[in-house]
Amino acid sequence: MLNGTGIVVFEKNKALFYFIKGVLILLLVLMLILPFAAAGLSQETMYLSLVALPFCVVFSGLLYLVARKMHLKIIVDDDGVVFEDLSPVKIPWSEIRSLTTKRRRLHGKNASTWLVIALAEKEKYVAPRIIKLGELMFDGGVPVCNLDSYREKSDIMLETLLSKCSGQ
C-alpha cells in the first residue's frame, strides 16, 4: 500500500487473528462460566472449571503468541527495506544481492510462500539462528517472512520489492 510519500507499507492480514480470538473467547466462556450457569455452584461444576482452567490458559497463551506478531510490517522506501519480522533495522538496497520466494511446507499445512533474501553481510542484519535456518532450509538465503500472512498477494509484494531493489 503506497502512502503518498514514496514509502510502501505491507501489513499483515488480521482476519484470521480476529477469528481465532473470537473462538478462544467463546471457549473461555464455555469452559469457565457455562458449567455454573447450567448446574449452579456445586462440587462437580467447580471440578469441571478447574479441569478446564489449564486449557483456557494454554489457549490464551496461543492467542498472545499470534497477537504479538500481527502488528509487524514490511516498510519499503527508496533507501532500503525494513522487514519487521526479521529485524527492526533498515537494510539498504545495496546490501541485498537477490530476492526470491520459496514454497515450503511447515507443520503439515499447505505450502507457504517465504521471502528469501541474499545479503552481502548477513551477520550485520540477521541473528545467527536465522542464518543457520536459512542454510538448512533455504539454500543459504535468509528467510525473511511468510508472504501469505500479509494482506497483499505475494506476487505483488515480490514485484514491488524487486522493482525497488533493481532500481538501485
N, C-alpha and C positions, 0 to 999 in steps of 0.2 A: 504494500500500500504506500504510494507516494504521498508525502505530506506537504508538498509545495515548496520545500527548501532544498530539493535535490537529495533528500535522505529517504531511503526506502526502509520501512519497518515491517517485518513479518511477525505476526502474533500467533500464539497457539490457539487451536480450536478448543473452546471451552465447553462445547455442548456435551461431550461425554463426561466431563468432570461434573457438570450440574446434574446429569442423570444419575451418576454414581452417588453423588451427595444426597439426592432425594431418596434413593433406595436405602442408603445407610441410615438416614434419619428415620425412615419408616421402620427399618429393622430395629433400631434402638427403641422406638416407641413400642413396637410389638413385643419385644423381649422384656422390657422393664416395666411397662405400665399396663399392658393388656391383661396379664395374669391377675393383677389386683382389681382391675375393673370387672373382670369376668367372675372371679370367685371371692373377692373381698380379701381382707387381711387374714391369712391363715398360714400354718406352717408349710403347707405344700407350695403356696404361691411364693413365700419367702425363699424356699429352697430352689424353685424354678428361676427366680430372679437372680439368685446367687450363682446358679449354673450358667445363666445367660450373660452375666456381667463380663467374664473374660472375653467372650465373643464380641461384645459391644466395644470393649477396649481395643481389641485387635482390629475391628472394622474402623474404628475412629483413627487408629494409627495409620491404616492404609489410606484413609481419606486425607490425612495430614501429609503423607508422603506424596500423594498425587497433587495436592493443593500447592505445595511449596515449589513445584516445577511449572505451574501453569502461567506464571507471570513472565517467564523468560522469553526473550525475543531475539530476532536476528536484525541488526541495525546496519544498513549498507549506506555508505556515502562515497564521495569521490576520493577520500584519503585511504579508506580501508573498510574493514567489516568487523563488527563485534558479534560473536556467537556467544550469547549469554549462557547457553547450555554447556559450553566448553570452558569459557573464561570471560571475566569482565574486561579484559584488555583488548584494545583495538589492534587488529592485525593489519598492517599496511599491505596494500596490493602487491608491492614489490617483494614481499616475503612469501607470497603464495605462488607456488610453481604450477599447480594444477588443481582443478575442482572436478570431481566426478561423483556419480552416485553408484551405490552398490545395493542390490537387493539381498537382504539377509533374513533368514527365518529364525526368530528367537522364541523360546519357551513354547514351541508347538503352535504358535499363532501363524497367521498369514505373513507372507514376506513383507518386510518393511523397507522403505527406501531411505537409506542412510547417505548423508552428505559426507564425503571423504575428501580431505584436502591433503596436498603435499606441500610441506613448508620447508623453506631454506634452513631455518633454525627451529626445530621442534621444541627443544628444551626451553627456549625463551618464552614460549606461549602456552605450552601444554604440560600437564602433570605427567610424571614418569609412568604411572599406571595406565594412563590413556595411551601413551606411546606404545607400551607393551601390548595393550589390547589391539591397537592398530597393526602391530607386527603379526599378531596371532590370527586376526580375523579379516583384516582389510589390506593385505599385501603391503604392509609398511606405511600406508597412509594413515592420517589422523581422523578417526571417526568423530564428527562434529555433533550431529544430531539426527534424529529421525524426522525426515521432512514430512512424513504422513501425519504428524501431530500438529501441523500448522494449518491455518485457515486456507492459505493459497495452495494451489496444486503444486506438486513437487517439480513438475517440468517448468512451470512459470518461474518458480523461485530459482531453479538452476539456471535458466536462461538469463534472468536478471543478474545473478552473481557472475556468470560467465561474461556478460557484456561489460560489466564494471571491471572485471579482472583483465580482460583483453584490451580495454581502453587505456590501461596504464603502461 
